[in-house]
Amino acid sequence: MSLPKKLSGEKVLDSWSVLVENGSGRGKQVYEDFMNFLKESNVPELNTEAVKVVPGWLKGLFGKEREYLKV
């Protein structure tokens, strides 16, 4: 895991989200399952990283951050 950072300066090519049924409290398992899926897909030159991001400087001052999967 890296330190929290802003997304400014990085280009976001696309973004999406999905609601995981019965995912509450199972974040680590969902993350591991998804990473295994990507590994088994054998997509060439695919880099992934879990990063903590603050949505803006003001929210960052209050310690609000979210974890994202950067691909």
HTML snippet that shows the backbone in 3Dmol.js (N, CA, C, O; Angstrom):
<script src="https://3Dmol.org/build/3Dmol-min.js"></script>
<div id="view" style="width:600px;height:400px;position:relative"></div>
<script>
const pdb = `
ATOM      1  N   MET A   1       0.836  -1.185   0.000  1.00  0.00           N
ATOM      2  CA  MET A   1       0.000   0.000   0.000  1.00  0.00           C
ATOM      3  C   MET A   1       0.877   1.242   0.000  1.00  0.00           C
ATOM      4  O   MET A   1       1.913   1.288   0.663  1.00  0.00           O
ATOM      5  N   SER A   2       0.454   2.230  -0.739  1.00  0.00           N
ATOM      6  CA  SER A   2       1.194   3.479  -0.756  1.00  0.00           C
ATOM      7  C   SER A   2       0.479   4.506   0.117  1.00  0.00           C
ATOM      8  O   SER A   2      -0.646   4.287   0.567  1.00  0.00           O
ATOM      9  N   LEU A   3       1.143   5.608   0.341  1.00  0.00           N
ATOM     10  CA  LEU A   3       0.556   6.670   1.152  1.00  0.00           C
ATOM     11  C   LEU A   3      -0.594   7.329   0.408  1.00  0.00           C
ATOM     12  O   LEU A   3      -0.621   7.316  -0.823  1.00  0.00           O
ATOM     13  N   PRO A   4      -1.554   7.912   1.144  1.00  0.00           N
ATOM     14  CA  PRO A   4      -2.655   8.601   0.489  1.00  0.00           C
ATOM     15  C   PRO A   4      -2.136   9.709  -0.414  1.00  0.00           C
ATOM     16  O   PRO A   4      -1.181  10.404  -0.068  1.00  0.00           O
ATOM     17  N   LYS A   5      -2.765   9.871  -1.565  1.00  0.00           N
ATOM     18  CA  LYS A   5      -2.368  10.911  -2.500  1.00  0.00           C
ATOM     19  C   LYS A   5      -3.571  11.369  -3.307  1.00  0.00           C
ATOM     20  O   LYS A   5      -4.606  10.704  -3.343  1.00  0.00           O
ATOM     21  N   LYS A   6      -3.415  12.513  -3.951  1.00  0.00           N
ATOM     22  CA  LYS A   6      -4.456  13.038  -4.814  1.00  0.00           C
ATOM     23  C   LYS A   6      -4.292  12.439  -6.200  1.00  0.00           C
ATOM     24  O   LYS A   6      -3.192  12.047  -6.590  1.00  0.00           O
ATOM     25  N   LEU A   7      -5.372  12.372  -6.932  1.00  0.00           N
ATOM     26  CA  LEU A   7      -5.302  11.865  -8.300  1.00  0.00           C
ATOM     27  C   LEU A   7      -4.830  12.918  -9.285  1.00  0.00           C
ATOM     28  O   LEU A   7      -4.526  12.584 -10.430  1.00  0.00           O
ATOM     29  N   SER A   8      -4.760  14.176  -8.879  1.00  0.00           N
ATOM     30  CA  SER A   8      -4.329  15.211  -9.803  1.00  0.00           C
ATOM     31  C   SER A   8      -2.929  14.894 -10.301  1.00  0.00           C
ATOM     32  O   SER A   8      -2.081  14.430  -9.540  1.00  0.00           O
ATOM     33  N   GLY A   9      -2.692  15.145 -11.572  1.00  0.00           N
ATOM     34  CA  GLY A   9      -1.404  14.835 -12.170  1.00  0.00           C
ATOM     35  C   GLY A   9      -1.389  13.460 -12.817  1.00  0.00           C
ATOM     36  O   GLY A   9      -0.475  13.150 -13.582  1.00  0.00           O
ATOM     37  N   GLU A  10      -2.376  12.637 -12.526  1.00  0.00           N
ATOM     38  CA  GLU A  10      -2.499  11.332 -13.155  1.00  0.00           C
ATOM     39  C   GLU A  10      -3.737  11.352 -14.037  1.00  0.00           C
ATOM     40  O   GLU A  10      -4.763  11.927 -13.674  1.00  0.00           O
ATOM     41  N   LYS A  11      -3.633  10.730 -15.176  1.00  0.00           N
ATOM     42  CA  LYS A  11      -4.745  10.719 -16.110  1.00  0.00           C
ATOM     43  C   LYS A  11      -5.644   9.520 -15.837  1.00  0.00           C
ATOM     44  O   LYS A  11      -5.177   8.380 -15.830  1.00  0.00           O
ATOM     45  N   VAL A  12      -6.912   9.770 -15.615  1.00  0.00           N
ATOM     46  CA  VAL A  12      -7.886   8.708 -15.420  1.00  0.00           C
ATOM     47  C   VAL A  12      -8.516   8.428 -16.770  1.00  0.00           C
ATOM     48  O   VAL A  12      -9.250   9.258 -17.305  1.00  0.00           O
ATOM     49  N   LEU A  13      -8.228   7.254 -17.321  1.00  0.00           N
ATOM     50  CA  LEU A  13      -8.733   6.902 -18.643  1.00  0.00           C
ATOM     51  C   LEU A  13     -10.174   6.421 -18.591  1.00  0.00           C
ATOM     52  O   LEU A  13     -10.953   6.675 -19.510  1.00  0.00           O
ATOM     53  N   ASP A  14     -10.524   5.731 -17.526  1.00  0.00           N
ATOM     54  CA  ASP A  14     -11.871   5.206 -17.386  1.00  0.00           C
ATOM     55  C   ASP A  14     -12.086   4.854 -15.929  1.00  0.00           C
ATOM     56  O   ASP A  14     -11.124   4.620 -15.197  1.00  0.00           O
ATOM     57  N   SER A  15     -13.301   4.815 -15.511  1.00  0.00           N
ATOM     58  CA  SER A  15     -13.598   4.392 -14.152  1.00  0.00           C
ATOM     59  C   SER A  15     -14.954   3.700 -14.139  1.00  0.00           C
ATOM     60  O   SER A  15     -15.828   4.003 -14.951  1.00  0.00           O
ATOM     61  N   TRP A  16     -15.111   2.786 -13.227  1.00  0.00           N
ATOM     62  CA  TRP A  16     -16.383   2.085 -13.063  1.00  0.00           C
ATOM     63  C   TRP A  16     -16.466   1.556 -11.653  1.00  0.00           C
ATOM     64  O   TRP A  16     -15.471   1.482 -10.932  1.00  0.00           O
ATOM     65  N   SER A  17     -17.644   1.200 -11.285  1.00  0.00           N
ATOM     66  CA  SER A  17     -17.849   0.611  -9.972  1.00  0.00           C
ATOM     67  C   SER A  17     -18.972  -0.413 -10.081  1.00  0.00           C
ATOM     68  O   SER A  17     -19.757  -0.406 -11.030  1.00  0.00           O
ATOM     69  N   VAL A  18     -19.026  -1.274  -9.105  1.00  0.00           N
ATOM     70  CA  VAL A  18     -20.074  -2.296  -9.081  1.00  0.00           C
ATOM     71  C   VAL A  18     -20.425  -2.572  -7.624  1.00  0.00           C
ATOM     72  O   VAL A  18     -19.550  -2.581  -6.758  1.00  0.00           O
ATOM     73  N   LEU A  19     -21.686  -2.793  -7.364  1.00  0.00           N
ATOM     74  CA  LEU A  19     -22.135  -3.137  -6.022  1.00  0.00           C
ATOM     75  C   LEU A  19     -21.981  -4.645  -5.850  1.00  0.00           C
ATOM     76  O   LEU A  19     -22.513  -5.419  -6.646  1.00  0.00           O
ATOM     77  N   VAL A  20     -21.270  -5.056  -4.832  1.00  0.00           N
ATOM     78  CA  VAL A  20     -21.049  -6.473  -4.571  1.00  0.00           C
ATOM     79  C   VAL A  20     -22.063  -6.930  -3.535  1.00  0.00           C
ATOM     80  O   VAL A  20     -22.015  -6.512  -2.378  1.00  0.00           O
ATOM     81  N   GLU A  21     -22.991  -7.799  -3.961  1.00  0.00           N
ATOM     82  CA  GLU A  21     -24.002  -8.309  -3.035  1.00  0.00           C
ATOM     83  C   GLU A  21     -23.338  -9.054  -1.885  1.00  0.00           C
ATOM     84  O   GLU A  21     -22.412  -9.835  -2.101  1.00  0.00           O
ATOM     85  N   ASN A  22     -23.799  -8.819  -0.688  1.00  0.00           N
ATOM     86  CA  ASN A  22     -23.278  -9.465   0.525  1.00  0.00           C
ATOM     87  C   ASN A  22     -21.772  -9.250   0.680  1.00  0.00           C
ATOM     88  O   ASN A  22     -21.078 -10.102   1.235  1.00  0.00           O
ATOM     89  N   GLY A  23     -21.264  -8.114   0.193  1.00  0.00           N
ATOM     90  CA  GLY A  23     -19.836  -7.828   0.274  1.00  0.00           C
ATOM     91  C   GLY A  23     -19.415  -7.155   1.562  1.00  0.00           C
ATOM     92  O   GLY A  23     -18.219  -7.022   1.822  1.00  0.00           O
ATOM     93  N   SER A  24     -20.352  -6.732   2.361  1.00  0.00           N
ATOM     94  CA  SER A  24     -20.017  -6.027   3.597  1.00  0.00           C
ATOM     95  C   SER A  24     -19.130  -6.883   4.492  1.00  0.00           C
ATOM     96  O   SER A  24     -19.476  -8.011   4.842  1.00  0.00           O
ATOM     97  N   GLY A  25     -17.977  -6.320   4.855  1.00  0.00           N
ATOM     98  CA  GLY A  25     -17.049  -7.028   5.711  1.00  0.00           C
ATOM     99  C   GLY A  25     -16.167  -8.035   4.990  1.00  0.00           C
ATOM    100  O   GLY A  25     -15.360  -8.721   5.618  1.00  0.00           O
ATOM    101  N   ARG A  26     -16.320  -8.127   3.661  1.00  0.00           N
ATOM    102  CA  ARG A  26     -15.546  -9.094   2.886  1.00  0.00           C
ATOM    103  C   ARG A  26     -14.646  -8.404   1.865  1.00  0.00           C
ATOM    104  O   ARG A  26     -14.313  -8.992   0.836  1.00  0.00           O
ATOM    105  N   GLY A  27     -14.257  -7.182   2.138  1.00  0.00           N
ATOM    106  CA  GLY A  27     -13.466  -6.402   1.187  1.00  0.00           C
ATOM    107  C   GLY A  27     -12.180  -7.079   0.766  1.00  0.00           C
ATOM    108  O   GLY A  27     -11.835  -7.087  -0.415  1.00  0.00           O
ATOM    109  N   LYS A  28     -11.465  -7.649   1.732  1.00  0.00           N
ATOM    110  CA  LYS A  28     -10.197  -8.304   1.424  1.00  0.00           C
ATOM    111  C   LYS A  28     -10.416  -9.494   0.487  1.00  0.00           C
ATOM    112  O   LYS A  28      -9.654  -9.685  -0.460  1.00  0.00           O
ATOM    113  N   GLN A  29     -11.453 -10.292   0.747  1.00  0.00           N
ATOM    114  CA  GLN A  29     -11.734 -11.461  -0.090  1.00  0.00           C
ATOM    115  C   GLN A  29     -12.144 -11.044  -1.505  1.00  0.00           C
ATOM    116  O   GLN A  29     -11.712 -11.657  -2.481  1.00  0.00           O
ATOM    117  N   VAL A  30     -12.972 -10.007  -1.618  1.00  0.00           N
ATOM    118  CA  VAL A  30     -13.387  -9.508  -2.935  1.00  0.00           C
ATOM    119  C   VAL A  30     -12.165  -9.026  -3.714  1.00  0.00           C
ATOM    120  O   VAL A  30     -12.027  -9.313  -4.903  1.00  0.00           O
ATOM    121  N   TYR A  31     -11.280  -8.292  -3.038  1.00  0.00           N
ATOM    122  CA  TYR A  31     -10.055  -7.793  -3.667  1.00  0.00           C
ATOM    123  C   TYR A  31      -9.184  -8.961  -4.148  1.00  0.00           C
ATOM    124  O   TYR A  31      -8.710  -8.955  -5.285  1.00  0.00           O
ATOM    125  N   GLU A  32      -8.973  -9.958  -3.287  1.00  0.00           N
ATOM    126  CA  GLU A  32      -8.138 -11.104  -3.655  1.00  0.00           C
ATOM    127  C   GLU A  32      -8.744 -11.897  -4.815  1.00  0.00           C
ATOM    128  O   GLU A  32      -8.024 -12.336  -5.711  1.00  0.00           O
ATOM    129  N   ASP A  33     -10.062 -12.079  -4.797  1.00  0.00           N
ATOM    130  CA  ASP A  33     -10.730 -12.794  -5.897  1.00  0.00           C
ATOM    131  C   ASP A  33     -10.552 -12.047  -7.217  1.00  0.00           C
ATOM    132  O   ASP A  33     -10.296 -12.657  -8.256  1.00  0.00           O
ATOM    133  N   PHE A  34     -10.688 -10.731  -7.168  1.00  0.00           N
ATOM    134  CA  PHE A  34     -10.543  -9.931  -8.391  1.00  0.00           C
ATOM    135  C   PHE A  34      -9.105  -9.981  -8.899  1.00  0.00           C
ATOM    136  O   PHE A  34      -8.877 -10.106 -10.102  1.00  0.00           O
ATOM    137  N   MET A  35      -8.136  -9.884  -7.994  1.00  0.00           N
ATOM    138  CA  MET A  35      -6.733  -9.953  -8.398  1.00  0.00           C
ATOM    139  C   MET A  35      -6.410 -11.314  -9.011  1.00  0.00           C
ATOM    140  O   MET A  35      -5.663 -11.388  -9.987  1.00  0.00           O
ATOM    141  N   ASN A  36      -6.963 -12.392  -8.452  1.00  0.00           N
ATOM    142  CA  ASN A  36      -6.774 -13.724  -9.033  1.00  0.00           C
ATOM    143  C   ASN A  36      -7.398 -13.816 -10.420  1.00  0.00           C
ATOM    144  O   ASN A  36      -6.826 -14.427 -11.323  1.00  0.00           O
ATOM    145  N   PHE A  37      -8.569 -13.211 -10.589  1.00  0.00           N
ATOM    146  CA  PHE A  37      -9.218 -13.181 -11.901  1.00  0.00           C
ATOM    147  C   PHE A  37      -8.328 -12.481 -12.923  1.00  0.00           C
ATOM    148  O   PHE A  37      -8.162 -12.972 -14.040  1.00  0.00           O
ATOM    149  N   LEU A  38      -7.754 -11.336 -12.548  1.00  0.00           N
ATOM    150  CA  LEU A  38      -6.871 -10.618 -13.468  1.00  0.00           C
ATOM    151  C   LEU A  38      -5.639 -11.450 -13.813  1.00  0.00           C
ATOM    152  O   LEU A  38      -5.217 -11.493 -14.968  1.00  0.00           O
ATOM    153  N   LYS A  39      -5.069 -12.106 -12.814  1.00  0.00           N
ATOM    154  CA  LYS A  39      -3.880 -12.924 -13.037  1.00  0.00           C
ATOM    155  C   LYS A  39      -4.186 -14.080 -13.997  1.00  0.00           C
ATOM    156  O   LYS A  39      -3.405 -14.356 -14.908  1.00  0.00           O
ATOM    157  N   GLU A  40      -5.316 -14.747 -13.793  1.00  0.00           N
ATOM    158  CA  GLU A  40      -5.713 -15.864 -14.637  1.00  0.00           C
ATOM    159  C   GLU A  40      -6.078 -15.425 -16.055  1.00  0.00           C
ATOM    160  O   GLU A  40      -6.032 -16.232 -16.984  1.00  0.00           O
ATOM    161  N   SER A  41      -6.439 -14.152 -16.228  1.00  0.00           N
ATOM    162  CA  SER A  41      -6.803 -13.629 -17.546  1.00  0.00           C
ATOM    163  C   SER A  41      -5.599 -13.479 -18.463  1.00  0.00           C
ATOM    164  O   SER A  41      -5.745 -13.399 -19.683  1.00  0.00           O
ATOM    165  N   ASN A  42      -4.406 -13.440 -17.870  1.00  0.00           N
ATOM    166  CA  ASN A  42      -3.158 -13.317 -18.650  1.00  0.00           C
ATOM    167  C   ASN A  42      -3.152 -12.126 -19.606  1.00  0.00           C
ATOM    168  O   ASN A  42      -2.703 -12.241 -20.746  1.00  0.00           O
ATOM    169  N   VAL A  43      -3.645 -11.002 -19.145  1.00  0.00           N
ATOM    170  CA  VAL A  43      -3.625  -9.785 -19.952  1.00  0.00           C
ATOM    171  C   VAL A  43      -2.195  -9.245 -19.956  1.00  0.00           C
ATOM    172  O   VAL A  43      -1.625  -9.011 -18.890  1.00  0.00           O
ATOM    173  N   PRO A  44      -1.601  -9.041 -21.149  1.00  0.00           N
ATOM    174  CA  PRO A  44      -0.217  -8.550 -21.183  1.00  0.00           C
ATOM    175  C   PRO A  44      -0.107  -7.100 -20.716  1.00  0.00           C
ATOM    176  O   PRO A  44      -1.004  -6.290 -20.947  1.00  0.00           O
ATOM    177  N   GLU A  45       0.993  -6.795 -20.066  1.00  0.00           N
ATOM    178  CA  GLU A  45       1.326  -5.434 -19.635  1.00  0.00           C
ATOM    179  C   GLU A  45       0.240  -4.783 -18.783  1.00  0.00           C
ATOM    180  O   GLU A  45      -0.064  -3.603 -18.957  1.00  0.00           O
ATOM    181  N   LEU A  46      -0.331  -5.533 -17.880  1.00  0.00           N
ATOM    182  CA  LEU A  46      -1.350  -5.008 -16.976  1.00  0.00           C
ATOM    183  C   LEU A  46      -0.732  -4.843 -15.599  1.00  0.00           C
ATOM    184  O   LEU A  46      -0.273  -5.814 -14.998  1.00  0.00           O
ATOM    185  N   ASN A  47      -0.719  -3.622 -15.102  1.00  0.00           N
ATOM    186  CA  ASN A  47      -0.170  -3.329 -13.781  1.00  0.00           C
ATOM    187  C   ASN A  47      -1.307  -2.921 -12.854  1.00  0.00           C
ATOM    188  O   ASN A  47      -2.155  -2.109 -13.226  1.00  0.00           O
ATOM    189  N   THR A  48      -1.326  -3.470 -11.673  1.00  0.00           N
ATOM    190  CA  THR A  48      -2.358  -3.125 -10.696  1.00  0.00           C
ATOM    191  C   THR A  48      -1.702  -2.713  -9.389  1.00  0.00           C
ATOM    192  O   THR A  48      -0.598  -3.143  -9.056  1.00  0.00           O
ATOM    193  N   GLU A  49      -2.410  -1.873  -8.665  1.00  0.00           N
ATOM    194  CA  GLU A  49      -1.900  -1.395  -7.379  1.00  0.00           C
ATOM    195  C   GLU A  49      -3.076  -0.886  -6.552  1.00  0.00           C
ATOM    196  O   GLU A  49      -3.933  -0.167  -7.065  1.00  0.00           O
ATOM    197  N   ALA A  50      -3.118  -1.256  -5.282  1.00  0.00           N
ATOM    198  CA  ALA A  50      -4.111  -0.702  -4.372  1.00  0.00           C
ATOM    199  C   ALA A  50      -3.550   0.608  -3.840  1.00  0.00           C
ATOM    200  O   ALA A  50      -2.457   0.633  -3.275  1.00  0.00           O
ATOM    201  N   VAL A  51      -4.289   1.692  -4.017  1.00  0.00           N
ATOM    202  CA  VAL A  51      -3.828   3.003  -3.564  1.00  0.00           C
ATOM    203  C   VAL A  51      -4.897   3.657  -2.698  1.00  0.00           C
ATOM    204  O   VAL A  51      -6.094   3.456  -2.905  1.00  0.00           O
ATOM    205  N   LYS A  52      -4.448   4.435  -1.734  1.00  0.00           N
ATOM    206  CA  LYS A  52      -5.364   5.231  -0.922  1.00  0.00           C
ATOM    207  C   LYS A  52      -5.327   6.649  -1.471  1.00  0.00           C
ATOM    208  O   LYS A  52      -4.257   7.232  -1.646  1.00  0.00           O
ATOM    209  N   VAL A  53      -6.503   7.194  -1.739  1.00  0.00           N
ATOM    210  CA  VAL A  53      -6.610   8.493  -2.392  1.00  0.00           C
ATOM    211  C   VAL A  53      -7.517   9.394  -1.574  1.00  0.00           C
ATOM    212  O   VAL A  53      -8.554   8.959  -1.073  1.00  0.00           O
ATOM    213  N   VAL A  54      -7.121  10.650  -1.443  1.00  0.00           N
ATOM    214  CA  VAL A  54      -7.999  11.638  -0.813  1.00  0.00           C
ATOM    215  C   VAL A  54      -8.760  12.330  -1.942  1.00  0.00           C
ATOM    216  O   VAL A  54      -8.155  12.699  -2.949  1.00  0.00           O
ATOM    217  N   PRO A  55     -10.070  12.514  -1.796  1.00  0.00           N
ATOM    218  CA  PRO A  55     -10.871  13.093  -2.864  1.00  0.00           C
ATOM    219  C   PRO A  55     -10.653  14.593  -3.074  1.00  0.00           C
ATOM    220  O   PRO A  55     -11.167  15.147  -4.046  1.00  0.00           O
ATOM    221  N   GLY A  56      -9.932  15.244  -2.223  1.00  0.00           N
ATOM    222  CA  GLY A  56      -9.656  16.674  -2.356  1.00  0.00           C
ATOM    223  C   GLY A  56      -8.875  17.154  -1.152  1.00  0.00           C
ATOM    224  O   GLY A  56      -8.787  16.459  -0.140  1.00  0.00           O
ATOM    225  N   TRP A  57      -8.313  18.331  -1.260  1.00  0.00           N
ATOM    226  CA  TRP A  57      -7.445  18.816  -0.185  1.00  0.00           C
ATOM    227  C   TRP A  57      -8.217  19.020   1.116  1.00  0.00           C
ATOM    228  O   TRP A  57      -7.697  18.719   2.190  1.00  0.00           O
ATOM    229  N   LEU A  58      -9.458  19.529   1.037  1.00  0.00           N
ATOM    230  CA  LEU A  58     -10.236  19.791   2.251  1.00  0.00           C
ATOM    231  C   LEU A  58     -10.575  18.489   2.970  1.00  0.00           C
ATOM    232  O   LEU A  58     -10.392  18.384   4.183  1.00  0.00           O
ATOM    233  N   LYS A  59     -11.060  17.513   2.241  1.00  0.00           N
ATOM    234  CA  LYS A  59     -11.379  16.226   2.856  1.00  0.00           C
ATOM    235  C   LYS A  59     -10.106  15.542   3.344  1.00  0.00           C
ATOM    236  O   LYS A  59     -10.131  14.803   4.328  1.00  0.00           O
ATOM    237  N   GLY A  60      -8.998  15.789   2.656  1.00  0.00           N
ATOM    238  CA  GLY A  60      -7.710  15.234   3.076  1.00  0.00           C
ATOM    239  C   GLY A  60      -7.282  15.775   4.429  1.00  0.00           C
ATOM    240  O   GLY A  60      -6.657  15.066   5.217  1.00  0.00           O
ATOM    241  N   LEU A  61      -7.621  17.043   4.701  1.00  0.00           N
ATOM    242  CA  LEU A  61      -7.286  17.635   5.999  1.00  0.00           C
ATOM    243  C   LEU A  61      -7.998  16.922   7.141  1.00  0.00           C
ATOM    244  O   LEU A  61      -7.489  16.851   8.260  1.00  0.00           O
ATOM    245  N   PHE A  62      -9.174  16.401   6.844  1.00  0.00           N
ATOM    246  CA  PHE A  62      -9.958  15.705   7.864  1.00  0.00           C
ATOM    247  C   PHE A  62      -9.697  14.203   7.867  1.00  0.00           C
ATOM    248  O   PHE A  62     -10.381  13.447   8.557  1.00  0.00           O
ATOM    249  N   GLY A  63      -8.713  13.783   7.101  1.00  0.00           N
ATOM    250  CA  GLY A  63      -8.317  12.378   7.103  1.00  0.00           C
ATOM    251  C   GLY A  63      -9.224  11.462   6.307  1.00  0.00           C
ATOM    252  O   GLY A  63      -9.161  10.241   6.454  1.00  0.00           O
ATOM    253  N   LYS A  64     -10.075  12.045   5.457  1.00  0.00           N
ATOM    254  CA  LYS A  64     -10.971  11.203   4.669  1.00  0.00           C
ATOM    255  C   LYS A  64     -10.222  10.696   3.438  1.00  0.00           C
ATOM    256  O   LYS A  64      -9.721  11.479   2.631  1.00  0.00           O
ATOM    257  N   GLU A  65     -10.158   9.401   3.315  1.00  0.00           N
ATOM    258  CA  GLU A  65      -9.495   8.788   2.180  1.00  0.00           C
ATOM    259  C   GLU A  65     -10.249   7.526   1.797  1.00  0.00           C
ATOM    260  O   GLU A  65     -10.991   6.957   2.598  1.00  0.00           O
ATOM    261  N   ARG A  66     -10.045   7.099   0.551  1.00  0.00           N
ATOM    262  CA  ARG A  66     -10.685   5.885   0.064  1.00  0.00           C
ATOM    263  C   ARG A  66      -9.639   5.027  -0.594  1.00  0.00           C
ATOM    264  O   ARG A  66      -8.646   5.531  -1.118  1.00  0.00           O
ATOM    265  N   GLU A  67      -9.860   3.738  -0.568  1.00  0.00           N
ATOM    266  CA  GLU A  67      -8.924   2.828  -1.218  1.00  0.00           C
ATOM    267  C   GLU A  67      -9.485   2.466  -2.599  1.00  0.00           C
ATOM    268  O   GLU A  67     -10.663   2.141  -2.749  1.00  0.00           O
ATOM    269  N   TYR A  68      -8.611   2.534  -3.587  1.00  0.00           N
ATOM    270  CA  TYR A  68      -8.982   2.233  -4.965  1.00  0.00           C
ATOM    271  C   TYR A  68      -8.021   1.212  -5.543  1.00  0.00           C
ATOM    272  O   TYR A  68      -6.896   1.060  -5.066  1.00  0.00           O
ATOM    273  N   LEU A  69      -8.469   0.523  -6.561  1.00  0.00           N
ATOM    274  CA  LEU A  69      -7.594  -0.363  -7.310  1.00  0.00           C
ATOM    275  C   LEU A  69      -7.191   0.379  -8.570  1.00  0.00           C
ATOM    276  O   LEU A  69      -8.026   0.681  -9.422  1.00  0.00           O
ATOM    277  N   LYS A  70      -5.926   0.665  -8.677  1.00  0.00           N
ATOM    278  CA  LYS A  70      -5.382   1.388  -9.835  1.00  0.00           C
ATOM    279  C   LYS A  70      -4.866   0.348 -10.821  1.00  0.00           C
ATOM    280  O   LYS A  70      -4.015  -0.473 -10.478  1.00  0.00           O
ATOM    281  N   VAL A  71      -5.386   0.385 -12.048  1.00  0.00           N
ATOM    282  CA  VAL A  71      -5.002  -0.576 -13.083  1.00  0.00           C
ATOM    283  C   VAL A  71      -4.377   0.171 -14.240  1.00  0.00           C
ATOM    284  O   VAL A  71      -3.978  -0.444 -15.229  1.00  0.00           O
TER     285      VAL A  71
END
`;
const viewer = $3Dmol.createViewer("view");
viewer.addModel(pdb, "pdb");
viewer.setStyle({}, {cartoon: {color: "spectrum"}});
viewer.zoomTo();
viewer.render();
</script>
